Amino acid sequence: MSITSPVVDRSTWERAQADHLVHEKAHTRAGDALAAARRRLPLTAVDPVSLPGADGLTTLADIFEGRSQLLAYTFMWHQGRPTAEQCEGCTFSISQISEGTRAYLAERDTTFAVFSEGPWAEISAYRDFMGWSMPWYSTADAQDNPAVDGGGWLRSYVRHGDDVYLANQRRTP
């Protein structure tokens, strides 16, 4: 590896580190302000929808498992393709969501679930093959409902009684 940064004495190095820390802290505060603004964004009501999963058809409200927040990851599905040809990026991402992570979220009133556009029979076989137990649902028959269609990568929902609202949605570029 070649050295591309200047080599300086310790006191010059410490000043440069301290100066840079000021910029890093400003960046953190700007990110905090952006996150606070995101939390104040409006919600949109979600029409009732039921999705097939391990326990049969489940309403979106019931997917919350009694909690007030739902975080749903959209796993890109390649319908009719074998296990080895399903989305590698999604497979890697989902493999990082451990039972411990889900328990941590549950303790904070949040359920984690996975949505895919594929048919439940294919999804179920893949989920079993991978040894995963997280809640997973097919949105294949609900693509006309913008709250669960394939247009988002990560969605957050809130529930108030039986009413469900879409709070945020991250789309892939």
Backbone torsions as a table, in degrees:
resi	resn	phi	psi	omega
1	MET	NA	133.0	177.5
2	SER	-92.3	149.9	179.2
3	ILE	-88.2	121.4	-179.0
4	THR	-109.3	-12.3	178.3
5	SER	-93.4	154.2	177.5
6	PRO	-66.7	149.6	175.1
7	VAL	-102.1	125.0	-174.4
8	VAL	-132.2	172.4	176.4
9	ASP	-74.6	167.3	-173.5
10	ARG	-59.9	-43.7	-176.9
11	SER	-66.6	-37.5	176.2
12	THR	-65.7	-41.3	178.3
13	TRP	-60.9	-46.3	-179.1
14	GLU	-62.4	-40.4	177.3
15	ARG	-63.2	-43.7	179.5
16	ALA	-62.9	-41.3	178.0
17	GLN	-62.4	-45.4	-179.6
18	ALA	-63.9	-42.2	177.9
19	ASP	-61.9	-41.8	-179.3
20	HIS	-67.6	-36.1	179.6
21	LEU	-59.6	-35.3	176.7
22	VAL	-58.4	-44.4	179.1
23	HIS	-67.4	-39.9	179.0
24	GLU	-63.6	-41.9	179.1
25	LYS	-65.3	-38.7	176.5
26	ALA	-63.0	-40.2	177.8
27	HIS	-62.8	-43.1	178.3
28	THR	-62.0	-46.2	179.6
29	ARG	-62.5	-38.9	177.4
30	ALA	-64.2	-40.5	177.0
31	GLY	-64.6	-39.5	177.1
32	ASP	-62.7	-41.3	178.8
33	ALA	-65.4	-39.8	178.2
34	LEU	-64.2	-42.5	178.4
35	ALA	-64.4	-40.0	177.8
36	ALA	-63.7	-40.8	177.5
37	ALA	-64.3	-38.0	178.1
38	ARG	-62.3	-40.0	179.6
39	ARG	-66.0	-22.8	179.7
40	ARG	-92.2	-1.3	178.1
41	LEU	-61.6	152.6	179.3
42	PRO	-68.7	159.4	174.8
43	LEU	-99.4	162.5	171.8
44	THR	-130.9	135.2	-179.0
45	ALA	-65.5	145.7	180.0
46	VAL	-109.5	128.2	175.0
47	ASP	-65.6	145.4	179.1
48	PRO	-56.3	139.2	178.4
49	VAL	-149.5	144.4	175.0
50	SER	-116.8	137.8	-177.1
51	LEU	-124.0	138.9	176.6
52	PRO	-73.6	138.8	177.4
53	GLY	-149.8	-163.5	-176.5
54	ALA	-59.6	-29.6	-179.3
55	ASP	-103.3	23.8	-179.2
56	GLY	86.6	-160.8	179.5
57	LEU	-65.8	130.2	-177.9
58	THR	-131.1	131.9	177.7
59	THR	-70.0	153.5	177.9
60	LEU	-57.9	-39.1	178.6
61	ALA	-61.0	-37.7	179.8
62	ASP	-74.7	-23.1	177.2
63	ILE	-63.2	-23.7	176.8
64	PHE	-64.1	-17.6	-179.7
65	GLU	55.5	39.2	177.0
66	GLY	84.0	-4.1	180.0
67	ARG	-90.0	170.2	-177.5
68	SER	-96.1	-8.9	-179.2
69	GLN	-130.6	145.9	177.3
70	LEU	-132.4	129.4	174.6
71	LEU	-112.1	116.7	-175.4
72	ALA	-116.8	123.9	177.0
73	TYR	-95.7	131.2	176.8
74	THR	-93.9	113.5	178.8
75	PHE	-90.8	116.5	-180.0
76	MET	-63.7	129.0	-175.6
77	TRP	-114.1	134.3	176.6
78	HIS	-106.6	90.9	-173.0
79	GLN	-56.2	134.2	177.3
80	GLY	79.4	-3.4	-178.9
81	ARG	-88.4	151.3	178.7
82	PRO	-70.0	167.7	-178.5
83	THR	-49.5	-46.9	-176.1
84	ALA	-64.5	-15.8	-177.7
85	GLU	-104.5	9.2	174.1
86	GLN	-77.3	165.0	-171.8
87	CYS	-58.2	117.0	180.0
88	GLU	-67.1	-39.9	179.9
89	GLY	-64.0	-44.1	177.9
90	CYS	-65.7	-40.6	178.6
91	THR	-59.3	-46.5	178.5
92	PHE	-61.8	-47.2	-177.8
93	SER	-59.5	-47.6	-178.1
94	ILE	-66.5	-33.0	-179.8
95	SER	-65.2	-16.7	179.2
96	GLN	-85.4	-9.7	-179.5
97	ILE	-91.6	93.2	-175.8
98	SER	-83.0	170.8	173.2
99	GLU	-58.3	-38.4	179.4
100	GLY	-63.2	-41.0	177.8
101	THR	-63.5	-44.0	179.9
102	ARG	-65.5	-37.1	177.0
103	ALA	-65.4	-40.6	177.5
104	TYR	-59.5	-46.9	178.3
105	LEU	-63.1	-43.0	-179.3
106	ALA	-60.2	-38.5	177.7
107	GLU	-64.8	-17.1	179.0
108	ARG	-108.1	26.7	173.2
109	ASP	65.0	31.8	-178.1
110	THR	-129.8	131.1	174.0
111	THR	-100.5	139.5	174.8
112	PHE	-106.7	132.9	176.8
113	ALA	-142.0	163.4	178.6
114	VAL	-116.7	135.9	174.4
115	PHE	-115.7	142.2	174.8
116	SER	-141.8	149.9	179.6
117	GLU	-79.3	-9.5	-177.3
118	GLY	-74.7	166.9	176.8
119	PRO	-69.2	145.8	-175.1
120	TRP	-57.5	-38.5	-178.2
121	ALA	-58.7	-42.4	178.8
122	GLU	-69.2	-44.6	-179.5
123	ILE	-60.4	-46.3	-178.4
124	SER	-59.7	-43.8	179.2
125	ALA	-62.8	-41.4	179.7
126	TYR	-66.5	-45.8	179.4
127	ARG	-58.8	-44.4	178.3
128	ASP	-65.1	-43.4	179.4
129	PHE	-58.2	-40.9	-178.8
130	MET	-78.4	-12.3	179.5
131	GLY	76.2	24.6	-177.9
132	TRP	-91.7	149.5	179.4
133	SER	-120.8	-0.3	-177.5
134	MET	-63.7	150.6	177.8
135	PRO	-62.0	132.5	-176.6
136	TRP	-139.6	137.9	-175.0
137	TYR	-135.7	147.7	176.2
138	SER	-91.1	131.1	175.5
139	THR	-105.0	12.5	-174.4
140	ALA	-55.7	-38.4	-177.3
141	ASP	-95.5	11.7	-177.7
142	ALA	-126.5	24.5	-176.0
143	GLN	-67.7	-13.7	176.5
144	ASP	-84.1	-4.7	178.1
145	ASN	-98.6	108.2	-174.6
146	PRO	-63.1	-14.9	179.9
147	ALA	-74.9	-18.3	-178.5
148	VAL	-132.4	5.2	-178.5
149	ASP	-65.7	174.8	-174.6
150	GLY	-77.2	8.4	-174.6
151	GLY	-77.6	-4.5	-178.2
152	GLY	-124.1	150.6	179.6
153	TRP	-93.0	-42.7	-179.7
154	LEU	-140.1	128.2	-178.5
155	ARG	-125.6	147.9	171.0
156	SER	-122.6	136.9	-179.7
157	TYR	-123.6	154.5	170.3
158	VAL	-125.9	149.5	-179.6
159	ARG	-121.8	136.1	174.5
160	HIS	-130.4	104.0	-172.6
161	GLY	65.2	-127.5	177.8
162	ASP	-92.2	-1.9	-178.3
163	ASP	-89.2	135.0	-180.0
164	VAL	-117.8	138.8	-179.8
165	TYR	-128.2	140.6	172.5
166	LEU	-85.2	120.9	-176.5
167	ALA	-95.9	-40.2	-175.8
168	ASN	-155.5	152.7	179.4
169	GLN	-148.3	126.9	175.9
170	ARG	-104.5	128.1	178.6
171	ARG	-106.5	149.8	173.4
172	THR	-75.8	144.2	-178.2
173	PRO	-65.4	NA	NA
